[in-house]
Amino acid sequence: MKTKLIAIGNSKGVRIPAAMIREAGLEYELDLRVEQDGLKIRPARHLREGWDDAFAAAAGESADALLIDDTLANDFDEQAWQW
């Protein structure tokens, strides 16, 4: 589809047909990137999007286990520290 840039104040804009907006899943916030031969417009991703699913998957795999078991007594606790 060909279209033209339109003036919007001191900037330029592009009219995107509603059907294309729905098909692309575009909403209020967009992510614009300059690529090799043009612009890429995508729905903006929200910070921490998908984290809930990732945490749930990690919990099921015991991926949240401690890397260093700091619950064990060490020399400092046993000798140097005064309780």
N, C-alpha and C positions, 0 to 999 in steps of 0.2 A: 504494500500500500504506500502510495506517495502522499505526502502532506507538505505544508509550508510552515515556516516559523512565523509566529505572530508577535506583535509588540505587546508587552505587558509592562507598562511603566518604562523603566530604563533597561529592562531585561527582554528576553525573548522566550516564547513558550511554544509548545506543540499541543495541538488538540488530539486527544486519543479517543477513539470511539468507545462507547460504554461496553460493547461486546468484547472488545480486546482487553479492556480493564478487568472485566469479570474472568475471562479466560486465563489471563496472566496472574490472577489472584492479587492484583494491586489494591492497596487500601490507602489510608491517609498518608502514612509515612513511606517514603521510597528510598532506595539505595541507588545512587547514580555513580557510574564508573566510566572513565574514559578508557576505551580499549583500542586495539590496533587501528581499526578503521571507523570508529564511531563511538556512540554512547551505549551503555548497557543500563537498562532500568529494571530493577527487581523490587519485590516487596522488601521492606526493611526488616531485618531480623531483630528481635528484642534481646537485650542482654539477658543472659542466663536461659535463653530459650532451649528447651530440651534437657535442662539439668535434672529435673525431677525424674525423668525416665532413666537418665544415666546413673543417678544415685541409686535408684531402685535396682537396676541391673547389677551395679557394683556390690550392693548389699547381698544379693543372691549368690554372688560368686566369692564372697569373703574378700573382695578386693579392698575393703576398708580396714584390713588388719594392720596393726601397728608395724612399722618398719623396724623400729627399735623398741624392744620391750623395756620400758623405763619403770616398770612396776617391780622389778627385781632389786634387791638391796645391792648397793655397790660399796666400794672401799670408803668413799667420802661419808656415806650414811653410817657406816659401821664404826669408823674410827675418828674422823675429824669433826663431825657434827656433834654439838652438845644439845641433847634433848632436855 
